Amino acid sequence: MLYHMTRGDKEFKDHETKVKVLKSENYITLAMVDDGAPYLVPLSFAYDEDKDRIYFHMAGKGRKLSVLKKNPNVWGMALQDHGYHTKEGSHLYASIMFKGKAVFIEDTDEKKHAFRIMADHLEADLEARERFANNENIPGTVVAYLDLDDWSGKKSEEVTI
């Protein structure tokens, strides 16, 4: 069954706004399926605008890695929370929801590229950014990306992105 957004007046479809929402946030939430049960995790990430791809890294063991290896299909969300709109009975926000598939990166150069994108997105301090992007442990780190197969955006009318 194909669904449409109930509140079409809040929907945005342009790529530029999607990018602004992704680049403004440091965390996304990923929903996965673990042996038939839902599993949800928040994680830090970075968006690569050139490849329209989300990069993230994780520990070399643990539930998230195990679940993604069994079933790499995910649903995710990035949310800008602008707070409760007093006296209006509404909440101000902008969000994107997306479907994707986690792809694990094996190539060291591609992992270094991912870490550069994450460092530039997450680290304000230039020295810390360089340490993060050039970490000697990168080759052994588990790094993945999500290509955004399908996404939708929604925002409060009052919110300017």
N, C-alpha and C positions, 0 to 999 in steps of 0.2 A: 504494500500500500504506500502510495506517495503522499507525503504530508506537506503542508505549506505553513508558513508562520501565521499564527492566529492574529497577531497584532502587526499587520503589514505596514502600518504607519510608523512603526519603530525600526523597521528593517533597513539595513544599508547593504548594498551589493558591490560597491566600488572597491577595487583592490587597494587603493591608496589609504582608505580608512582602516581596512583590515591591517595593513602594515603598521599604521600609527598605533593601533591598539596593541599589537604584538610587541612593538618596540618600546612601548611605555611600561610594560610589565616585566617583572623579574621572575614570576612564577606562573606556571600553568597547572592545571589539574588534568590528570590522565585517568580515564576509566578503562579497565581491562576486564577480562573474564578468566577466572581461576577455577578450573574444573566445574564450570557451570554456575559459579557464584561471582557476583560483582566484586571488584577490587579497585580501589581508588587511591591515587597518590598525588600529592603536590610535588612539583619538582622545579628546580631552577633550569633555565633554558636560554637559548639565544636563537633569534630568527635570522636566517641568511636570506636577504632580499634577492640577491642574484640568482639563487637556486630555488627560491620559494620553499624553504625547508627549515624545520626546527631541529636544532641540535641539543642533545643532553648527554650527560655521562652518569655512570652509576658504579657501585661497588661490584667487584668481580664475583660476588655471591650474594644471595638473598632472594627474597620473594619476588620483587619487581623483575629482576633478571630472569628468574625461573618462569614466571608467568609470561613474559614477553617472548621467551624462546619457544614456549608451547603454543602461544597464540599471539602473534605480533599485531593483530588488529586492535586499534584503540579508538576511543572517542575522547576529545579533549576540549578544554575551555580556558580562555584567557578573559579575565574580568577586571575592568576598571570600576572600583566602587567609589562613587561620588557622594555616598551618604544618603540618609533619609531626607526626603523633601518635606520639611515641617509644614503642617497645616494643609498639606495636599494629599496625604495618605498614600504617598508613592515613594519609591526609592530611585535615586539617580544613578545611572550606570551606563557603561558601554561594554559589550562582550562579543566575543566570537566563539563559535562552537565549530569543531572540525573533526573530520574523520581522517584517519591515516593508518599507515602500517609502519611499524618500527623496523628499521633496517640497521643491522649491526655493521659497523665499519671495521675492517681488518687492516686496511692500508695505513701505514704510519703517517704519510704525508697528508692524507685526508683527515686523519685524527688531529694532526697539528692545525690544519685549516679550521676544523670544528672548534678546537680550543682557542684559536685566535678570535673567532667570531664570538664565542662565549666570554672571553676575557674583555673584549671591546664592549660588549653589552653589559656585563655585570660589574666590572671593576672601574671605579672612578679614578683611583690612584694609578698613575702611569707606571710607577715602579712595580706595584703589585700586579698590574695588568701584564707586564712583561714576564714576571715570575710565573704567573698562572699559564700564560700562553706558551712558555718555553720550558715547562716542567719536564724534567728528565724521565718521569714516570709515564708520560703520555703513551708510549708504545704499548705498555701493559694495561692501560686503562680501558674499561669497557665504554665505548662511545657509540651512540646510535643517532639516527635522524628519522624524522617523520616528513614524508612528502604529504602535503595537504591535498587529499583527494577531493574533498567536498567540505565546504564551510558555509556558515551563515553568520551574519552580523546583526546585532540589535542594540539599540541605544535609546535612552530617554531623549525626548525632543529637546529638553533644556540643556543637554550635555553637548558641549563643543569639543571635538577631538582635535 
